[in-house]
Amino acid sequence: YRKLVPLSQPGEALQRIRHEQPDVVLLDLMMPGISGFDILQAMSSDAELRYIPVIMLTAASDAKTKLRALELGATDFLAKPVDPSELTLRLRNTLAFKAYRDRLAHYDSLTELPNRRAFIKRLRALLQQETPAPQRMAVLHIDLDRFKEINDTLGYSAGDALLKAVTERLREALRAIESLHGSGTPGWSLLSRFGGDEFIVLTPDLANNPLAGMLARQLAASLAD
């Protein structure tokens, strides 16, 4: 695991969880000043924290304690002393399930592009980001004309094939644009499927305003043939 964040002050747990947004929380039940149940209950009532997996670690192994932890939202329960191999397996399974769930929540299943929710999350993070100097960004909306006619006349399978083809053309165009005008690293722009036949391109760092117009023209040209 690339990053582990230990915490010895339980009273700071919720603040740190909000700040770190971890993939999984290992939570002890008995702690000074606050219990694991208190933290679980606070997490379950917080819209930003309620879906973070929590593995409860405790010396208590009675059914009542386990049931209480699960009712409050614990994902898993391990009795102390914890076997390292078992903890590793449970962590792996928990993280694998979270990755699958996050993909369903943030990616379009047809095109495998980030969806509306992922786009809004990324845009909000950029707008809240503190930078030394003001940054230019562009949001480009791409809509396919007469897409409904394709679905109505040729069927939904043809419409799906078209959306996949459009996705690949836009990806290739963005890669070419990034190599010339981007930051030099993949992911300079975010391409997402906003819904139906709508696509959104978010460019977080533009050198100048005319570049947005050029970007729009090049993306349109990639769909022209």
C-alpha positions as CSV (number, residue, x, y, z in Angstrom):
1,Y,0.0,0.0,0.0
2,R,1.4,3.4,-1.0
3,K,0.2,5.4,1.9
4,L,-0.7,4.5,5.5
5,V,-1.9,7.2,7.8
6,P,-1.6,6.3,11.5
7,L,-3.5,8.3,14.1
8,S,-2.9,8.2,17.9
9,Q,-5.5,10.8,18.8
10,P,-9.0,9.4,18.3
11,G,-10.6,12.8,18.8
12,E,-9.0,13.9,15.5
13,A,-10.1,10.9,13.6
14,L,-13.1,12.4,11.7
15,Q,-11.2,15.5,10.7
16,R,-8.3,13.4,9.4
17,I,-10.7,11.1,7.5
18,R,-12.4,14.0,5.9
19,H,-9.0,15.5,4.9
20,E,-7.4,12.2,3.7
21,Q,-10.4,10.6,2.1
22,P,-8.9,7.1,2.6
23,D,-9.8,4.0,0.6
24,V,-10.4,2.1,3.8
25,V,-10.3,2.8,7.6
26,L,-9.0,0.4,10.2
27,L,-10.8,1.3,13.3
28,D,-10.3,0.2,16.9
29,L,-13.4,-0.2,19.1
30,M,-12.0,0.8,22.5
31,M,-10.1,4.1,22.5
32,P,-9.6,6.9,25.0
33,G,-12.2,9.6,25.0
34,I,-14.2,8.2,22.1
35,S,-15.2,4.7,20.9
36,G,-15.1,3.2,17.5
37,F,-18.9,3.1,17.6
38,D,-19.0,6.9,18.0
39,I,-16.8,7.3,14.9
40,L,-18.8,4.8,12.9
41,Q,-22.0,6.6,13.7
42,A,-20.6,10.0,12.8
43,M,-19.3,8.6,9.5
44,S,-22.6,7.0,8.6
45,S,-24.4,10.3,9.1
46,D,-21.9,12.2,6.9
47,A,-22.6,12.1,3.1
48,E,-18.9,12.3,2.2
49,L,-17.8,9.6,4.6
50,R,-20.6,7.0,4.8
51,Y,-19.4,4.9,1.9
52,I,-15.7,4.6,3.0
53,P,-15.2,1.0,4.0
54,V,-14.4,0.4,7.7
55,I,-12.8,-2.7,9.2
56,M,-13.4,-2.9,12.9
57,L,-10.6,-4.3,15.1
58,T,-11.5,-5.3,18.7
59,A,-10.8,-7.8,21.4
60,A,-14.6,-8.2,21.9
61,S,-15.9,-11.1,19.9
62,D,-19.5,-11.4,21.1
63,A,-22.4,-11.3,18.7
64,K,-23.9,-8.2,20.1
65,T,-20.7,-6.1,19.5
66,K,-20.4,-7.5,16.0
67,L,-24.0,-6.7,15.2
68,R,-23.7,-3.2,16.6
69,A,-20.6,-2.5,14.4
70,L,-22.3,-3.8,11.3
71,E,-25.5,-1.9,12.0
72,L,-23.5,1.3,12.2
73,G,-21.9,0.6,8.8
74,A,-18.7,-1.4,9.4
75,T,-17.7,-3.3,6.3
76,D,-15.8,-6.1,8.2
77,F,-15.0,-7.2,11.7
78,L,-11.7,-8.7,13.0
79,A,-11.2,-9.9,16.5
80,K,-7.8,-9.3,18.3
81,P,-5.2,-10.6,18.2
82,V,-5.4,-10.0,14.5
83,D,-3.6,-12.4,12.2
84,P,-1.5,-10.4,9.7
85,S,-2.3,-12.8,6.8
86,E,-6.0,-12.6,7.5
87,L,-5.9,-8.8,7.7
88,T,-4.1,-8.7,4.4
89,L,-6.7,-10.8,2.7
90,R,-9.6,-8.8,4.1
91,L,-8.0,-5.6,3.1
92,R,-7.4,-6.9,-0.4
93,N,-11.0,-8.0,-0.7
94,T,-12.4,-4.8,0.7
95,L,-10.3,-2.6,-1.6
96,A,-11.2,-4.7,-4.6
97,F,-14.9,-4.3,-3.9
98,K,-14.5,-0.6,-3.4
99,A,-12.6,-0.2,-6.7
100,Y,-15.4,-2.0,-8.5
101,R,-18.1,0.0,-6.8
102,D,-16.2,3.3,-7.5
103,R,-15.9,2.4,-11.1
104,L,-19.7,1.7,-11.4
105,A,-20.3,5.1,-9.7
106,H,-17.9,7.2,-11.6
107,Y,-17.4,5.6,-15.1
108,D,-19.8,5.1,-18.0
109,S,-20.1,1.4,-18.7
110,L,-20.4,1.7,-22.5
111,T,-17.5,4.1,-23.3
112,E,-15.5,3.6,-20.0
113,L,-15.2,7.3,-19.8
114,P,-15.7,9.2,-16.5
115,N,-19.3,10.0,-16.1
116,R,-21.2,13.2,-15.1
117,R,-20.5,12.6,-11.4
118,A,-16.8,12.2,-11.9
119,F,-16.7,15.3,-14.1
120,I,-18.5,17.5,-11.5
121,K,-16.2,16.1,-8.8
122,R,-13.1,17.0,-10.8
123,L,-14.4,20.4,-11.7
124,R,-15.3,21.2,-8.1
125,A,-11.9,20.2,-7.0
126,L,-10.2,22.5,-9.6
127,L,-12.4,25.4,-8.6
128,Q,-11.6,25.0,-4.9
129,Q,-7.9,24.5,-5.6
130,E,-5.6,27.3,-4.3
131,T,-3.0,28.4,-6.8
132,P,-0.4,31.2,-6.7
133,A,-1.8,32.7,-9.8
134,P,-5.2,32.6,-11.5
135,Q,-5.6,29.7,-13.9
136,R,-7.5,29.5,-17.2
137,M,-9.7,26.5,-17.8
138,A,-12.1,25.5,-20.5
139,V,-15.2,23.3,-20.5
140,L,-16.2,22.2,-24.0
141,H,-19.6,20.6,-24.6
142,I,-19.9,18.2,-27.5
143,D,-23.4,17.1,-28.7
144,L,-24.1,14.7,-31.6
145,D,-26.8,15.9,-34.0
146,R,-29.6,13.5,-35.0
147,F,-28.4,10.8,-32.7
148,K,-31.9,9.8,-31.8
149,E,-32.6,9.1,-35.5
150,I,-29.8,6.6,-35.5
151,N,-31.2,4.7,-32.6
152,D,-34.7,4.8,-34.1
153,T,-33.8,3.7,-37.5
154,L,-30.7,1.4,-37.0
155,G,-31.3,0.3,-33.4
156,Y,-29.6,0.9,-30.1
157,S,-26.6,-1.4,-31.0
158,A,-25.7,0.9,-33.9
159,G,-26.1,3.9,-31.5
160,D,-23.8,2.3,-29.0
161,A,-21.2,1.5,-31.7
162,L,-21.3,5.1,-32.8
163,L,-20.7,6.4,-29.3
164,K,-17.7,4.1,-28.9
165,A,-16.3,5.3,-32.2
166,V,-16.8,8.9,-31.2
167,T,-15.1,8.2,-27.9
168,E,-12.0,6.8,-29.6
169,R,-11.8,9.7,-32.0
170,L,-12.0,12.2,-29.2
171,R,-9.4,10.3,-27.2
172,E,-7.0,10.2,-30.2
173,A,-7.5,13.9,-30.9
174,L,-6.9,14.9,-27.2
175,R,-3.7,12.8,-27.1
176,A,-2.4,14.6,-30.2
177,I,-3.4,18.0,-28.8
178,E,-1.8,17.2,-25.4
179,S,1.5,16.3,-27.1
180,L,1.6,19.7,-28.8
181,H,0.0,22.1,-26.3
182,G,-0.5,20.2,-23.0
183,S,1.5,19.9,-19.9
184,G,3.4,17.0,-21.4
185,T,1.8,14.4,-19.2
186,P,-1.3,12.2,-20.0
187,G,-4.5,13.4,-18.4
188,W,-4.0,17.1,-19.1
189,S,-7.7,17.1,-20.3
190,L,-10.6,15.2,-18.9
191,L,-12.9,13.6,-21.4
192,S,-16.2,12.4,-19.9
193,R,-19.6,11.2,-21.2
194,F,-22.1,13.6,-19.7
195,G,-25.1,11.4,-20.7
196,G,-26.8,10.2,-23.8
197,D,-25.0,11.7,-26.8
198,E,-23.3,14.4,-24.8
199,F,-19.5,14.6,-24.1
200,I,-17.6,17.1,-22.0
201,V,-13.9,18.0,-22.2
202,L,-12.4,19.8,-19.3
203,T,-8.9,21.5,-19.8
204,P,-7.6,22.6,-16.4
205,D,-4.6,24.7,-17.5
206,L,-4.8,26.8,-20.7
207,A,-1.9,28.9,-21.8
208,N,-4.2,31.5,-23.4
209,N,-7.8,32.0,-24.3
210,P,-7.5,31.4,-28.1
211,L,-6.2,27.9,-27.3
212,A,-9.7,26.9,-26.2
213,G,-11.1,27.9,-29.6
214,M,-8.4,25.9,-31.4
215,L,-9.0,22.9,-29.1
216,A,-12.7,23.1,-30.0
217,R,-12.0,23.3,-33.7
218,Q,-9.6,20.3,-33.6
219,L,-12.0,18.1,-31.7
220,A,-14.8,19.0,-34.2
221,A,-12.5,18.2,-37.1
222,S,-11.8,14.8,-35.6
223,L,-15.5,13.9,-35.9
224,A,-16.0,15.5,-39.4
225,D,-15.1,12.5,-41.6
